[in-house]
Structure formats: C-alpha cells, structure tokens
Amino acid sequence: MLDVKDIHTYYGDSYVLQGVSLSVPDGQVVALMGRNGVGKTTTIRSIAGFTPPRKGSIVYKGREIARLPAYRIAHMGVGLVPQGRRIFGSLSVLEHLTAFSGKGSRRDWTLERVLSLFPPLKNRMKQRGGTLSGGEQQMLAIGRTLVTNPELLLMDEPTEGLSPLFVKEVGRAIQSLKREGKLSILLV
C-alpha cells in the first residue's frame, strides 16, 4: 500500500528527516513512535504532500507520490487526520461531514456510518465545530476524513490532549477500523 524509502525532508535549511523508511501493508495498522521532535509529524506531512522530501521515494499503491501536490495525493485515496484536529469553528458537525464527503467510486463511509462509529456526534449535528469538546472535535476530525473514503489513513497523534474517556473512544474506533481490514492506517 505505502512504501517510504530513504526520505530526506527540510524546513528551509533545517534538515529534519534524514533517511526515514517505512512500509504500511494493505489493510494493516502501523504505528510510528518516538519522542517529541524526532520527525513523526514531518514524516506524515511528507507523505501527505505538505512538506515534500528533497530526496527519497514515497510510493503509494505502486505510484510515486513524493513530488505530487497534496490535493492530488488526497484524491488518490490518502486521508489525513491532522495533529491538533484543525476543525473549522464556524461549520456545524453536519457541514463538516457533508462538505468533505468523497466523490469517488468508493462510498464505504457515509454520514450514517460515521455516526454509528461516533454516536456522541448524533446529538451535535447542528452545533458548530468550535463549540465541541476536544474529544468531540477529534471524533469529528476522524469522521471528516473517513467520509472522503480514503484507502490509507494518516493519523497524527489522534489522542493528544484528550481526557481518558475520549482516548478510550478514539482507541475503540481505531480498533474497529483495524478489524475491518479495508483501510490501511499509519498512526503516530
């Protein structure tokens, strides 16, 4: 599904990733772990096309994507749940889950299916994203990405800053996605 080989990524003159390699097999969950500042988020950003590597290879489903723009990578089936959630504060839950709905032939993830994975969102459909709790925002961020119907899900610290109750809820959702085996996941 995904093969990252010897990527070298910079922020300006700052040499951040120095030869990172990893693979995510089809239908599997792979965890990328490490202390703060070692380049986990930069690895995710490189794969998603936000900070392309200067050297190395990123192959997704047999196609080189290392120098493609982020929107093309997303259209190919790579979904990102960003660190910090990045919810649009003025959009309602319903608007988040419908505005980002996938247009491709794969329609596995519908509004109803996301709400079955995250039942607390059902009662918040008209509520603005900026007024949700941190845990509800994270559920929304994951749901918003799922409705794009990705085949590869990049999750950058999805439990950061959440209460133990919501950490458990997000963990349950990831376990459920893993059991299905239809989605490959790279989890920081």
C-alpha positions in Angstrom: 0.0 0.0 0.0 2.7 2.5 1.1 6.5 2.4 0.9 8.6 5.2 2.1 12.2 4.8 1.2 15.1 6.9 2.5 13.3 10.3 2.6 15.1 13.5 3.5 12.9 16.5 4.3 13.9 20.0 5.2 12.1 23.1 6.6 14.1 25.8 4.9 17.7 25.0 5.8 16.7 22.8 8.8 17.4 19.1 7.9 14.6 17.4 9.7 14.2 13.9 8.2 17.4 12.1 7.5 16.8 8.8 5.7 13.4 7.7 7.0 12.0 4.4 5.6 8.8 2.6 6.5 6.0 0.4 4.9 2.3 0.2 5.6 0.9 -3.1 4.2 -2.6 -3.2 2.7 -5.3 -3.4 5.4 -2.8 -3.1 8.3 -2.2 -0.6 11.1 1.4 0.6 11.5 2.5 2.8 14.5 5.2 5.4 14.2 6.5 6.1 17.6 9.2 8.3 19.1 9.9 11.2 21.5 8.9 14.8 20.7 10.9 16.4 17.9 12.2 13.3 16.1 10.2 14.0 12.9 6.9 11.9 13.2 4.7 14.8 12.1 7.2 15.8 9.4 7.0 12.2 8.1 3.2 12.4 7.9 3.5 15.9 6.2 5.9 14.5 3.7 3.6 11.6 2.8 0.6 13.9 2.6 2.4 16.3 0.3 2.6 19.3 2.6 6.4 19.2 3.0 7.7 17.1 0.1 11.1 15.4 0.7 14.1 16.7 -1.2 15.4 13.2 -1.7 13.9 9.7 -1.4 10.8 7.9 -2.6 7.2 7.7 -1.4 5.3 5.0 -3.3 1.5 4.7 -2.8 -0.3 1.8 -4.5 2.6 1.4 -6.9 2.8 5.1 -7.9 5.5 7.6 -6.9 3.8 10.5 -5.0 6.8 12.2 -3.3 6.6 15.3 -5.6 2.8 15.5 -6.2 0.8 18.3 -4.7 -1.2 17.5 -1.6 -4.6 17.7 -3.3 -3.6 15.1 -5.9 -2.4 12.7 -3.1 -5.7 13.2 -1.3 -7.7 12.5 -4.5 -5.7 9.2 -4.8 -7.1 8.0 -1.5 -4.8 9.3 1.2 -6.7 10.8 4.1 -5.2 12.8 6.9 -6.4 13.3 10.5 -4.1 16.2 11.4 -2.4 16.8 14.8 -4.5 19.4 16.6 -7.7 18.4 14.9 -8.0 21.5 12.6 -11.8 21.8 12.9 -13.5 24.7 11.1 -15.0 26.5 14.1 -17.9 28.1 12.2 -19.0 24.9 10.4 -21.6 22.6 12.0 -20.9 19.0 12.6 -23.3 18.2 9.7 -21.5 20.6 7.4 -18.1 19.1 8.2 -19.4 15.6 7.5 -21.1 16.5 4.2 -18.8 19.2 2.7 -15.9 16.8 2.7 -17.7 13.7 1.5 -15.8 11.7 -1.1 -16.8 11.9 -4.7 -15.1 8.8 -6.0 -16.4 5.4 -6.7 -15.7 4.1 -3.2 -18.6 5.0 -1.0 -17.8 2.9 2.1 -18.1 5.8 4.5 -21.4 7.6 4.6 -22.7 10.1 7.2 -24.7 7.4 8.8 -21.7 5.1 9.1 -19.6 7.8 10.7 -22.4 8.5 13.2 -22.5 4.8 14.0 -18.8 4.8 14.7 -19.1 8.0 16.8 -22.6 8.1 18.4 -21.9 11.2 20.5 -21.9 13.3 17.3 -25.5 12.4 16.5 -26.8 14.9 19.1 -24.4 17.6 17.9 -25.3 17.8 14.2 -26.3 21.5 14.3 -23.6 22.5 16.7 -20.6 24.5 15.4 -17.3 22.6 15.4 -15.6 25.3 17.6 -18.0 24.7 20.5 -17.4 21.0 20.7 -15.3 19.4 23.5 -11.8 18.3 22.5 -12.9 14.7 22.3 -15.9 15.5 20.2 -13.7 17.6 17.9 -11.3 14.6 17.5 -14.2 12.3 16.6 -15.3 14.9 14.1 -11.8 15.2 12.6 -11.6 11.4 12.1 -15.2 11.3 10.8 -14.5 14.2 8.4 -11.5 12.3 7.0 -13.4 9.0 6.8 -16.2 10.5 4.6 -13.6 11.2 2.0 -13.4 7.4 1.7 -9.6 7.0 1.9 -7.8 3.8 1.4 -4.8 5.0 3.5 -5.5 6.9 6.7 -2.7 9.0 8.2 -3.4 9.8 11.9 -1.1 12.3 13.6 -1.5 11.9 17.4 -5.3 11.5 17.4 -5.4 11.2 21.2 -3.3 14.3 22.0 -4.8 16.4 24.8 -7.9 14.2 25.3 -9.4 13.0 28.5 -9.0 9.3 29.3 -12.7 8.7 28.3 -12.1 10.1 24.8 -8.8 8.4 24.5 -10.6 5.2 25.0 -13.3 6.2 22.5 -10.7 7.0 19.8 -8.9 3.8 20.6 -12.1 1.8 20.2 -12.7 3.5 16.8 -9.2 2.6 15.6 -9.6 -1.0 16.8 -12.9 -1.2 14.8 -11.2 0.2 11.6 -8.4 -2.3 12.1 -10.8 -5.3 12.5 -12.5 -4.4 9.2 -9.1 -4.6 7.4 -10.3 -2.5 4.5 -8.3 0.6 5.5 -4.5 0.9 5.9 -3.5 3.2 8.8 -0.3 4.9 9.7 -0.7 6.0 13.3 1.6 8.4 15.1 
